[in-house]
Amino acid sequence: MTALRQRRKLRRRWFLLAELLSIAVLVASVIAGISERFSAEALTPLFRVLPIAAALVAGLLPIVYFSKPTRGLR
C-alpha cells in the first residue's frame, strides 16, 4: 500500500503543479494582453490565442489526471 500511496501523492503533486502553471499562464497572458506596454501589433495574435489555450489546458487537466482508464469493452 505504501507504493500506491506514494504514486498517488506524486500524481497529485504533478497535477497541482501543472494546474497552477496553466492558471498562471492564463492570468499573465490576460494581463499582458490588456496592458498598454504589450499592445504591439505583432503580439496581438499571441495574446488572443494564449489565454484560450491556457484555459483549455486548465479545463482538460482534471479530466486527464482523474479519469478512470478503460479496461476493455464489455
ChimeraX commands (.cxc) that place a marker at each C-alpha (Angstrom):
marker #1 position 0.00,0.00,0.00 radius 0.5
marker #1 position 2.87,2.36,0.60 radius 0.5
marker #1 position 4.00,2.40,-3.02 radius 0.5
marker #1 position 0.43,3.06,-4.18 radius 0.5
marker #1 position 0.06,5.98,-1.76 radius 0.5
marker #1 position 3.37,7.46,-2.86 radius 0.5
marker #1 position 2.34,7.15,-6.51 radius 0.5
marker #1 position -0.98,8.88,-5.79 radius 0.5
marker #1 position 0.78,11.61,-3.84 radius 0.5
marker #1 position 3.27,12.19,-6.64 radius 0.5
marker #1 position 0.49,12.19,-9.22 radius 0.5
marker #1 position -1.46,14.75,-7.17 radius 0.5
marker #1 position 1.62,16.97,-6.90 radius 0.5
marker #1 position 2.19,16.85,-10.65 radius 0.5
marker #1 position -1.46,17.71,-11.21 radius 0.5
marker #1 position -1.30,20.69,-8.86 radius 0.5
marker #1 position 1.91,21.92,-10.44 radius 0.5
marker #1 position 0.50,21.64,-13.97 radius 0.5
marker #1 position -2.78,23.29,-12.96 radius 0.5
marker #1 position -1.02,26.17,-11.21 radius 0.5
marker #1 position 1.25,26.66,-14.20 radius 0.5
marker #1 position -1.64,26.75,-16.66 radius 0.5
marker #1 position -3.59,29.20,-14.49 radius 0.5
marker #1 position -0.50,31.38,-14.10 radius 0.5
marker #1 position -0.02,31.45,-17.88 radius 0.5
marker #1 position -3.70,32.29,-18.30 radius 0.5
marker #1 position -3.60,35.18,-15.84 radius 0.5
marker #1 position -0.27,36.52,-17.12 radius 0.5
marker #1 position -1.37,36.42,-20.75 radius 0.5
marker #1 position -4.65,38.20,-20.00 radius 0.5
marker #1 position -2.86,40.89,-18.01 radius 0.5
marker #1 position -0.22,41.30,-20.71 radius 0.5
marker #1 position -2.89,41.36,-23.41 radius 0.5
marker #1 position -4.81,44.23,-21.86 radius 0.5
marker #1 position -1.80,46.29,-20.82 radius 0.5
marker #1 position -0.58,49.19,-22.93 radius 0.5
marker #1 position 3.03,48.05,-22.83 radius 0.5
marker #1 position 2.37,44.84,-24.80 radius 0.5
marker #1 position -0.19,46.22,-27.23 radius 0.5
marker #1 position 2.14,45.96,-30.24 radius 0.5
marker #1 position 0.63,44.72,-33.50 radius 0.5
marker #1 position 2.97,41.74,-33.69 radius 0.5
marker #1 position 1.94,40.40,-30.28 radius 0.5
marker #1 position -1.83,40.77,-30.70 radius 0.5
marker #1 position -2.43,37.27,-32.18 radius 0.5
marker #1 position -0.38,35.71,-29.40 radius 0.5
marker #1 position -2.44,37.39,-26.69 radius 0.5
marker #1 position -5.65,36.29,-28.40 radius 0.5
marker #1 position -4.67,32.62,-28.65 radius 0.5
marker #1 position -2.63,32.10,-25.48 radius 0.5
marker #1 position -5.43,32.76,-22.94 radius 0.5
marker #1 position -7.79,30.43,-24.78 radius 0.5
marker #1 position -5.18,27.69,-24.97 radius 0.5
marker #1 position -4.28,28.08,-21.29 radius 0.5
marker #1 position -7.96,27.95,-20.30 radius 0.5
marker #1 position -8.43,24.77,-22.35 radius 0.5
marker #1 position -5.41,23.15,-20.71 radius 0.5
marker #1 position -6.64,24.19,-17.24 radius 0.5
marker #1 position -10.03,22.69,-18.03 radius 0.5
marker #1 position -8.72,19.45,-19.50 radius 0.5
marker #1 position -6.11,18.69,-16.84 radius 0.5
marker #1 position -8.60,17.39,-14.24 radius 0.5
marker #1 position -10.18,15.16,-16.86 radius 0.5
marker #1 position -6.83,13.72,-17.90 radius 0.5
marker #1 position -5.50,13.23,-14.37 radius 0.5
marker #1 position -8.60,11.93,-12.65 radius 0.5
marker #1 position -10.33,9.93,-15.37 radius 0.5
marker #1 position -10.63,6.21,-14.91 radius 0.5
marker #1 position -8.85,4.25,-17.63 radius 0.5
marker #1 position -10.99,1.82,-19.53 radius 0.5
marker #1 position -10.12,-1.84,-19.08 radius 0.5
marker #1 position -11.78,-3.03,-22.23 radius 0.5
marker #1 position -15.11,-3.21,-23.93 radius 0.5
marker #1 position -17.78,-5.29,-22.25 radius 0.5
marker link #1:1,2 radius 0.2
marker link #1:2,3 radius 0.2
marker link #1:3,4 radius 0.2
marker link #1:4,5 radius 0.2
marker link #1:5,6 radius 0.2
marker link #1:6,7 radius 0.2
marker link #1:7,8 radius 0.2
marker link #1:8,9 radius 0.2
marker link #1:9,10 radius 0.2
marker link #1:10,11 radius 0.2
marker link #1:11,12 radius 0.2
marker link #1:12,13 radius 0.2
marker link #1:13,14 radius 0.2
marker link #1:14,15 radius 0.2
marker link #1:15,16 radius 0.2
marker link #1:16,17 radius 0.2
marker link #1:17,18 radius 0.2
marker link #1:18,19 radius 0.2
marker link #1:19,20 radius 0.2
marker link #1:20,21 radius 0.2
marker link #1:21,22 radius 0.2
marker link #1:22,23 radius 0.2
marker link #1:23,24 radius 0.2
marker link #1:24,25 radius 0.2
marker link #1:25,26 radius 0.2
marker link #1:26,27 radius 0.2
marker link #1:27,28 radius 0.2
marker link #1:28,29 radius 0.2
marker link #1:29,30 radius 0.2
marker link #1:30,31 radius 0.2
marker link #1:31,32 radius 0.2
marker link #1:32,33 radius 0.2
marker link #1:33,34 radius 0.2
marker link #1:34,35 radius 0.2
marker link #1:35,36 radius 0.2
marker link #1:36,37 radius 0.2
marker link #1:37,38 radius 0.2
marker link #1:38,39 radius 0.2
marker link #1:39,40 radius 0.2
marker link #1:40,41 radius 0.2
marker link #1:41,42 radius 0.2
marker link #1:42,43 radius 0.2
marker link #1:43,44 radius 0.2
marker link #1:44,45 radius 0.2
marker link #1:45,46 radius 0.2
marker link #1:46,47 radius 0.2
marker link #1:47,48 radius 0.2
marker link #1:48,49 radius 0.2
marker link #1:49,50 radius 0.2
marker link #1:50,51 radius 0.2
marker link #1:51,52 radius 0.2
marker link #1:52,53 radius 0.2
marker link #1:53,54 radius 0.2
marker link #1:54,55 radius 0.2
marker link #1:55,56 radius 0.2
marker link #1:56,57 radius 0.2
marker link #1:57,58 radius 0.2
marker link #1:58,59 radius 0.2
marker link #1:59,60 radius 0.2
marker link #1:60,61 radius 0.2
marker link #1:61,62 radius 0.2
marker link #1:62,63 radius 0.2
marker link #1:63,64 radius 0.2
marker link #1:64,65 radius 0.2
marker link #1:65,66 radius 0.2
marker link #1:66,67 radius 0.2
marker link #1:67,68 radius 0.2
marker link #1:68,69 radius 0.2
marker link #1:69,70 radius 0.2
marker link #1:70,71 radius 0.2
marker link #1:71,72 radius 0.2
marker link #1:72,73 radius 0.2
marker link #1:73,74 radius 0.2
view
